[in-house]
Amino acid sequence: MSQSEFEIVGSISEIWKIVIQAAMFLVLWAAVFGTKKGKRDDIAAVLFILVNMMLGLLPFESGVRYVVVAFTVMGYAWMKYKRQIGKAVFVMLAIYNLHSLSFLIANSIYMEVTNMMMKELDVLQESYMQQVYHCMSVGLIASFFLYTALFVAMTAILHRLIKGETIMAWQDVLLLSVLNFVGSMIAKIIVGLGIVKIDDRVFILFDEKPDLLWKMPLIAVLIFVGETALIYFWKRYRILLVERQKHFVAEQQVKAMKKRLEEAENFYGSIRKVRHEMKNHMSNIKGLTEAGQYGEIEEYVQRMDETMQELEYKYVTGNAVTDVIINDKWRRAKKAGIRFDADFRYGGEIPVFDMGIILSNLLDNAIEACEKLESGKGFIRLSLKRKKQFLLLEVDNSFDGNMPVREGSSLPATTKQSTLPDIVSEHGIGLENVRDMAERYLGGVSIKVKGDVFHVTVMLQQGKGVVETGNDIL
């Protein structure tokens, strides 16, 4: 094999490396950004290939090419994914690390194969250089296939570990990228020290330190194992945090419902007390009538009317718990100057405990949104509709038009501040808790915004609830 033919093999190898890097980049990008099947983000991969190819034609070092490609892709991520630029940083560092680790292992195989084959060559033969190029080509092709297999295998493992994780904060990116950076730097150092010209002689690292031919692949494997272990335990940590938050939410909802039940009990206790005292009231009125004290009778009756109004429910829903919740929210809205209207009749289709959680969260969110407006401009409309086996709980309310989006979620983010750590904060979890409750009944939550009106629809299937209810959590 001639030198020109060997250079062609080397050029093909370099082009293939860019192609396989782009393919694995797209795989990892889809896993990190949660790209759905059939909706791949091919633009990112095209940018990756084009910039690599264009810079490859210019006399730039590979390190410069990698930096330019990284900034190009991150610029695209900034325009399309806004606040998720951290994910793009992780993907770029991970791809370069996998490339570096695959290269370290494959390069050791290349050096070992070529060394073994060259030992059998006769320097005195006329075809010695052709045989040298032949040996180098065989070693290059072997390393070429090994590099591809390693790169694909490592990417597949990371894809499996990361897939489904939608949240990756900057502290997560920094934590998970440490070993990615270390692997890339080690590969760069080894390549830099591989062949060094010192005065009139050439220093070849693997000739001077042949034991590195097996040490470097071992180091590469250990770095990858450390990376996968780090991602695995990070995901387990995220799962524990989510479970901790759900447990906290459940406790808060249980406390809230117990309070509502106590209020309902106190309310009906007051009614029983009034009924018990009605005989005394009638006797008092009869006595005032016989004494001709009609002015005092009018005052006495007025005080009784005020007492009865305090015990009166504007909305009667068919259940003590939903009566207390809706009327309590009505009084709170009335006090804040918010128009409140409800068309709600509870039929027992789902447990009142779960219905109470949904009502409390939706109406609390609506009232808090209206309280930001001027007095008298806020309104809330609550309705419960039935369509075949479905319950449709709808809440419309006015708001200031500001609806920040929560990263990694289709639900709005909270605008309230909390002194507790985010993961155990009761702020901003109302709609998320409603969504979780709806999913228990094979339903969901739909949110629409039209101008300054916020519309939420909660769909529930009657009789489809799972076993896990608030009582079971206890």
Salt bridges, closest charged atoms under 4 A:
GLU14 OE2 - LYS17 NZ 3.81
ASP41 OD2 - LYS80 NZ 3.63
ASP42 OD1 - ARG40 NE 3.64
GLU165 OE2 - ARG238 NE 3.88
ASP211 OD2 - LYS215 NZ 2.73
GLU251 OE2 - HIS247 NE2 2.99
GLU263 OE1 - ARG260 NH1 3.14
GLU299 OE2 - ARG303 NH1 3.32
ASP328 OD2 - ARG260 NH1 2.92
GLU349 OE2 - ARG386 NE 2.54
ASP364 OD1 - LYS329 NZ 2.65
ASP364 OD1 - ARG332 NH1 3.07
GLU368 OE1 - LYS416 NZ 3.39
GLU371 OE2 - ARG332 NE 3.85
GLU374 OE1 - LYS377 NZ 3.68
GLU394 OE1 - LYS385 NZ 3.34
ASP396 OD1 - HIS455 ND1 2.34
GLU432 OE1 - ARG406 NH1 2.71
GLU468 OE2 - ARG440 NH2 4.00
